[in-house]
């Protein structure tokens, strides 16, 4: 299910982009996990605090720093819908996570929101956004 279609005033990127909280340690570890497993390098990444987010995301989504946002094929996905769509970019052995989709969306999003509220206390907060390694640089957008 989509959150919002791409606004006409923005030229849509041709690649899937995962926007994440660049200060969140849990988010950064998740990006590390995804980058290592996306062997065909189809996903691109951008911080919610960065320039790409300002140009691609609608204003309403830019203000929601508690959620990952996946932009894919002209559609925006948030929270657990984003996570379910990210699974398509992982090897087959991770596809079993799609069973999460059997849980009603309001229930799984409530759990997502709870973890999002506690993520800094549980995992920490980086004082600055994630800096990509040389190998990651071509997949990290400004």
Secondary structure, 3 states (H helix, E strand, C coil): CCCCECCCCCCCCCCCEEEECCCEHHHHHHHHHHHHHCCCCCCEEEECCCHHHHHHCCHHHHCCCCCCEEEECCEEEEHHHHHHHHHHHCCHHHHHHHHHHHCCHHHHHHHHHHHHHHHHHHHCECCCCCCCCCCCHHHEEC
